[in-house]
Amino acid sequence: MINRLIFFIWFLTFSMSGFCQTVIPLYDKQIPNSIPAEDNEHWTSYNFLANVSQPTLTVFSPINPHSRAAVIVIPGGGYGALNIRYEGYDVAKRLNELGITAFVLKYRLPDDKIMPDKSVGPIEDAQKALLIVKTRAKEWNIDTSKVGVMGFSAGGHLAAFMGTHFNKTYIENINRVSLRPGFMILVYPVVSFTDSLGHLDSRTALLGKNPPNELIKTYSNELNVTSATPPTFLIHAEDDGLVSVKNSTAMFLALQKNKVPAGLHIYPTGQHGLYLEPAKNTWFDYCARWLKENNWY
């Protein structure tokens, strides 16, 4: 109860700081690939959102929108919870300061109790979010060719999956809207599910224990890069003790091999979350610079 109250006070303060937010349910009717269950969503003691079963998209509209670009922000949490405050709402505010419209995705967390196939639940929600943004682009004055994704940690894995598997539609898409993001920003991302590179807790949460090799290959994004993969910027710390920096370097090399425009910045220190100086106060500036230099806003 105290946790919820603290977060409510924070969110109310945030809402009054000059940034407009609107929460949109991802699905009007029945959530696809779902099993009826009690809504047990709650905040953990470390301010992560757990047991997410009702996916939403929170729209952060800048007061001075001088860009037609948009970014869908995908928080991480090992596919077991969502670090939605620090890797979602706070990031959306920074994007708004650039004049960019931001959308924070609260996606379903894989759980056999709430979905028949937990391996596709998050990607269904991510594709649906992209579909909503593109379909309603005029409402937010967005250029559909400039809708990108920005993912953190396991959210980076989901974002990268969107950019490497967009030719497969996991949701109803009657009008065949392109589900390819315009660009990707991957921040200390889980890219691979291979034994040597992957964050195995994320893999187990999404695919279960001992998944078949073919499924591991499908969900290892560095193995699925093509020349059609969107331009990508990656940022990571070399001393990341949770998700190896080799995830980012492997992705960067795959992008280079396929001649996809890509940028990479590696801090010597910063740990997972880039919470150490100088990374803590400069990582977003590198992302903003890459966006600007590549004319995304």
C-alpha positions in Angstrom: 0.0 0.0 0.0 2.8 2.4 0.9 4.6 1.5 -2.3 1.6 2.3 -4.4 1.1 5.6 -2.5 4.7 6.7 -3.1 4.5 5.9 -6.8 1.1 7.7 -7.1 2.6 10.9 -5.5 5.6 10.6 -7.9 3.4 10.1 -10.9 1.1 13.0 -9.9 4.2 15.3 -9.6 5.5 14.1 -12.9 2.1 14.7 -14.6 2.1 18.3 -13.4 5.6 19.0 -14.7 4.5 20.1 -18.2 4.3 16.8 -19.9 0.9 15.4 -21.1 0.2 11.7 -20.6 -2.7 9.5 -21.8 -3.0 5.8 -21.1 -4.4 3.6 -23.9 -5.4 0.0 -23.5 -3.6 -2.0 -26.2 -6.7 -4.1 -27.0 -10.3 -3.0 -27.2 -11.8 -6.4 -26.8 -10.3 -9.8 -25.9 -6.5 -9.8 -25.4 -5.1 -12.3 -27.9 -3.2 -15.3 -26.6 -4.6 -14.9 -23.1 -6.2 -17.0 -20.4 -8.8 -15.3 -18.1 -7.2 -14.7 -14.8 -7.2 -12.3 -11.8 -5.3 -9.1 -12.3 -2.4 -9.4 -9.8 -0.3 -6.5 -11.2 1.6 -4.8 -8.4 4.7 -2.7 -7.6 7.7 -4.5 -6.1 9.8 -3.2 -3.2 12.4 -1.9 -5.7 9.8 0.0 -7.9 9.4 -2.6 -10.7 6.0 -3.5 -12.0 5.3 -7.2 -11.7 2.6 -9.6 -12.9 1.6 -7.5 -15.8 -1.4 -9.0 -17.6 -3.2 -5.9 -18.9 -1.0 -4.2 -21.5 -1.2 -0.5 -22.1 0.5 2.3 -24.1 1.1 5.6 -22.3 1.4 8.6 -24.6 3.8 11.3 -23.6 3.1 14.4 -25.8 5.6 17.2 -25.7 4.4 20.7 -25.0 6.4 22.0 -27.9 6.3 19.2 -30.5 8.9 20.4 -33.1 9.4 16.9 -34.5 7.2 14.4 -36.3 9.3 11.5 -34.9 8.0 9.1 -32.3 9.6 6.5 -30.1 8.1 3.5 -28.4 10.0 3.0 -25.2 10.2 -0.6 -23.9 11.5 -1.0 -20.4 13.4 -4.1 -19.2 13.3 -6.3 -16.2 14.4 -9.7 -17.4 10.9 -10.6 -18.7 10.0 -11.0 -15.0 9.0 -7.4 -14.1 9.1 -4.0 -15.7 11.5 -1.2 -14.7 8.9 1.1 -16.2 9.6 4.2 -14.1 13.3 4.6 -14.9 13.4 2.9 -18.2 10.0 4.2 -19.3 8.4 7.3 -17.9 11.7 9.1 -17.2 13.0 8.4 -20.6 9.8 9.5 -22.2 10.2 12.9 -20.5 13.7 13.2 -22.0 12.4 12.5 -25.4 9.7 15.1 -24.9 12.4 17.6 -24.2 13.6 17.0 -27.7 10.2 17.6 -29.1 9.6 13.9 -29.8 6.4 12.1 -28.9 7.0 9.1 -26.7 5.0 6.0 -26.0 5.8 3.8 -23.0 4.8 0.2 -23.5 3.6 -1.8 -20.6 3.7 -5.3 -22.1 2.5 -8.6 -20.7 5.1 -10.5 -18.8 5.4 -14.1 -20.0 3.4 -16.5 -17.7 1.8 -19.8 -18.4 -1.1 -18.9 -16.1 -2.2 -16.0 -18.3 -1.3 -17.0 -21.9 -1.2 -20.3 -23.9 2.1 -19.3 -25.5 4.1 -17.1 -23.3 7.0 -16.9 -25.9 5.0 -14.6 -28.2 3.0 -12.6 -25.6 5.5 -9.7 -25.4 6.0 -9.4 -29.2 2.2 -9.4 -29.7 2.0 -6.4 -27.5 5.0 -4.7 -29.0 3.7 -5.1 -32.6 0.2 -3.9 -31.5 1.8 -0.8 -30.0 3.6 -0.1 -33.2 0.4 -0.7 -35.2 -1.6 1.7 -32.9 1.0 4.5 -33.3 1.2 4.1 -37.1 -2.6 3.8 -37.5 -3.3 6.9 -35.4 -0.2 8.9 -36.6 -2.3 11.9 -37.8 -3.8 12.3 -34.3 -0.3 12.9 -32.9 1.2 14.6 -36.0 3.7 11.7 -36.5 5.5 10.7 -39.6 5.0 6.9 -39.9 8.4 6.5 -41.4 10.0 8.0 -38.2 8.5 5.7 -35.6 11.3 4.0 -33.8 11.7 1.7 -30.8 14.0 2.2 -27.8 14.5 -0.9 -25.5 16.4 -1.4 -22.3 17.9 -4.7 -21.2 15.3 -7.4 -21.8 13.2 -4.6 -23.4 16.1 -4.2 -25.7 15.7 -7.8 -26.7 12.1 -7.2 -27.4 12.9 -4.1 -29.4 15.6 -5.9 -31.4 13.1 -8.7 -32.1 10.8 -6.2 -33.6 13.5 -5.0 -35.9 14.6 -8.5 -37.0 11.3 -10.3 -37.2 8.9 -7.7 -38.6 8.1 -9.8 -41.6 6.2 -12.2 -39.4 2.9 -10.8 -38.1 2.0 -11.9 -34.6 -1.2 -9.9 -34.4 -4.3 -9.1 -36.4 -3.2 -6.6 -39.1 -6.1 -6.3 -41.5 -4.7 -3.3 -43.4 -1.2 -4.8 -43.6 0.5 -1.8 -42.0 4.3 -2.2 -42.0 5.4 -3.5 -38.6 9.0 -2.5 -39.2 10.3 0.2 -36.8 12.0 3.1 -38.5 15.0 2.8 -36.2 16.2 1.1 -33.0 18.0 2.3 -29.9 19.2 -0.6 -27.8 20.4 0.4 -24.3 22.4 -2.3 -22.5 20.3 -4.8 -24.4 19.8 -8.5 -24.1 20.4 -9.3 -27.8 21.2 -13.0 -27.8 19.7 -16.1 -26.2 22.7 -18.3 -27.0 24.4 -20.1 -24.1 27.6 -18.1 -24.6 26.1 -14.6 -24.8 22.6 -14.6 -23.6 21.0 -13.5 -20.3 19.7 -17.0 -19.3 17.2 -15.7 -16.8 15.5 -13.7 -19.6 15.6 -16.7 -21.9 14.1 -19.0 -19.3 11.3 -16.5 -18.4 10.3 -16.2 -22.1 11.0 -19.6 -23.5 11.1 -21.9 -20.5 13.9 -24.2 -19.4 15.9 -26.1 -22.0 14.3 -24.6 -25.1 15.1 -26.3 -28.5 18.1 -25.0 -30.4 15.9 -23.7 -33.3 13.9 -21.6 -30.9 17.1 -20.2 -29.3 18.3 -19.3 -32.8 15.0 -17.6 -33.6 15.2 -15.5 -30.5 18.9 -14.6 -30.8 18.6 -11.4 -32.7 22.2 -11.1 -33.9 21.6 -14.3 -35.9 18.5 -12.7 -37.7 19.9 -9.4 -38.9 19.3 -8.7 -42.6 19.9 -5.8 -44.9 16.3 -4.7 -44.1 16.9 -4.4 -40.4 16.4 -0.8 -39.3 19.3 1.6 -38.5 20.4 1.0 -35.0 22.3 2.7 -32.1 23.6 0.6 -29.3 25.0 1.7 -25.9 26.5 -0.4 -23.2 29.1 -0.5 -20.4 32.1 -2.8 -20.7 31.8 -3.7 -17.0 28.1 -4.7 -17.2 28.0 -7.7 -14.9 24.4 -8.7 -15.7 24.1 -8.5 -19.5 27.5 -9.0 -21.3 28.6 -6.1 -23.5 29.2 -8.8 -26.1 25.5 -8.7 -26.8 25.9 -5.2 -28.2 29.1 -5.9 -30.0 27.7 -9.0 -31.6 24.7 -7.1 -32.8 26.8 -4.3 -34.1 29.0 -6.7 -36.1 25.9 -8.3 -37.6 24.6 -5.0 -38.6 27.9 -4.0 -40.2 28.0 -7.3 -42.1 24.6 -6.6 -43.5 25.5 -3.0 -44.3 22.8 -1.6 -41.9 23.7 1.9 -40.7 24.6 1.5 -37.0 26.3 3.3 -34.1 27.8 1.9 -31.0 29.1 3.5 -27.8 30.7 1.5 -25.0 31.6 3.0 -21.7 34.5 1.4 -19.8 32.4 1.6 -16.6 28.8 2.1 -15.8 27.5 -1.3 -14.8 24.1 -2.6 -15.9 21.7 0.4 -15.9 24.5 2.8 -16.7 24.1 4.2 -13.2 27.7 5.2 -12.6 29.3 8.5 -13.7 29.9 9.6 -16.4 27.5 7.2 -18.0 24.6 8.1 -15.7 24.4 11.7 -16.9 25.6 11.4 -20.5 24.2 8.2 -22.0 21.0 9.8 -23.2 23.0 12.6 -24.9 24.7 10.0 -27.1 21.3 8.6 -28.1 19.9 12.1 -28.9 23.0 13.0 -30.9 22.6 9.8 -33.0 19.0 10.6 -33.6 19.8 14.2 -34.7 22.8 13.2 -36.9 20.7 10.7 -38.7 17.8 13.2 -39.2 15.3 11.3 -37.2 14.2 14.5 -35.5 
